[in-house]
C-alpha cells in the first residue's frame, strides 16, 4: 500500500534523480529512492503515465526524425531478437533442469520402492526368525525334560546299586562268619580227634558229613556272591551308559543354548537393518520434498526473469538513444509479443 502523500510528482523526482546518476530508473530503484515506501503497483502506474506523457510530448514537438524512428525500430527489433534468444536459452535450461529433476525424482521413487520391498523382506525374515526362536525354545524345553527324566533314572539306578552293594556286603559278612566257624570247627575237630581219634570214628564220619554239607553251603554262597558281583558289574555298566547319555544330553543342551544366543544376535541385527531402512526411507522422502520445492523455486525464478527482461529492454533503448544528445526517449510500446516470448 502506498505511503501517505505519494503522488506522480514525487515519483518523477525520484526517477529524475536516478537518471541524473546515470542509472536505469527501474521500479525497484525508484521505490528505493522513495525510501522503500509506496506500493509497487502505484509507482509502476505513475512511471507508465510519465513515460506516456514524455513520449506524447516528443511526438507532438516533432523531435524524432524519420531516420531516428527507423533507428529506434531496428534497435527495438534487435532487442526483441536478443530477448527472444535469452528467453529461449533460459527456457531450454529450465526444461533440461526440470527433466533432470523429474529423472532424479523417478530414480528416488524407484529407490524408495526397492527400500520398501527390502523392508517387507526383512519383516518376513524377522517373523521367520521369531518362529524359529519359538521352535528352538520348545526343543530346548523338551530336552530339559528329557534330562530331568534321565537324572531320575540315574538316581534310581544309583539306589539299586547301593542296595546291591549292601546285599553284597551282607553276603561277605555271612561268608566270613562261615569261614570263622569252619576254622573254629576244624580246630575243635582236630583237638577232639587227637584226644578221641580211636573212640569217635563214627562221630568223625558224622563231622566229615557235616563238613561236606558246610562246604556245599559255602560253594552255594560263593556262587551267590559271584552272581552278585556280576550283577554289580552289569549295574555299573548301565550306570556308565546312563552317565554317557546324560553327558550327551548336556552337550546337546549347550549346543541348543548357543544356537539360541546366535538366533538372538541375528534378531538384533535384523532389527537394526529394519531401523536403518526406515531412516533411509525418511531421508528419501525429505529429499523428494526438497526437490519439489526447488522445482517450484525455479518456476518462480523464470517468472522473475521475464519481468527483468522487460525492464532490460527499456533500459537498453534509453541508453542507445543517448548518442551525444541531451534528449532522452522512453519507448513504451516495445513489449515483446507473446509469440516471441514463447
Steps between C-alpha positions, in 0.01 A plus 500: 500500500638848404622737768294805589570787260653290219421661164626517144721801571695312770539200271626729220753662734631160609524379139683818389745468790582141394547608138726783609732239659513316165294203627191334362184613691350154549199439721713371791755782461225765511346337807841494674547868407163571667625336819355148438150637538202498273322226310682356200174504308450873563864585418480295178180678400660843557812399304282377217310827492824703501639291213180547299505874564865534394442285192198710406693824546780382281259393225312826518815707488626311196833435667533150354610490140416217263859377511492496878168318499639243260807463718280454805292243312807300399630527853168377636504206255855417602404518866203273432729245333749510785222474757348208310842325492552557873149378581545197273834413664353545847197291400728227363712499816190496717352211297826303528519564873135403539556178306807424709302564816218277375753223422653545845153482659416185304832345602436590863149352473647177361754500783216557747299211351809277517555603860136419576541157340814439706312616808223249429755222444674596822171486689434154352848386608435642845173307528680182384771557761233548767338172396838322503574649839174364639576155352849505650365597841244218484773248401722625781217459750439145370869417540496638852206273584687205347804590711288508812357155418851365445613648831210324671601172333859556610388557858291180484796298367726648766247394764491149355879495491514598867251224587713246311809624677327457839388150403852412382651623827243294691596189303869566557430536873315167502781339302757630750298367792473165325875485447564595859256237616661247270846584628379479854332171430809359335703595800248335730489190285878480496518523873218253543660269246831513679328419822236251383615392155454137566188534705304732281545378145128495454468850629787599272314366201197693606714813538648443157150471354404821666820652369412397149159654547657819623737500207207462261328784677816703464515420128141612464575818690806563285287449187251753632782741575636453145155564355467811711838621376384445142181691574705780650719511189192505278346780706827693486502462118142620479590791726789597273268482196245718674769747603631510141146569373464771762825662381373482141176667605695771682714565187185509289342748743815715483485494119134598508576789738782615267261482202247699701759771575598508129135535402455784747808675356359461146170639625678811635683548166173467304333757725796736436454449121128576530575822691766603242250433216239718669754784543604473134133515391452815710814654342375420148164658576669816631721513186193462279326790679814715463518425126136594452560827689801570280286437188239752621779749577636465145155565359478820707851598385387459138211744557737751662737463203220594259428820698873579515529458123219752451683760715830422321344571156388847608841582654688398186279713278555803724880456502511448122299818452761701688751542218631838607155662509344647813150375423405163658242283324291243683353237267194350662348299217786253456345226707610151383219324320359179642639307199851633562491416868367153438 
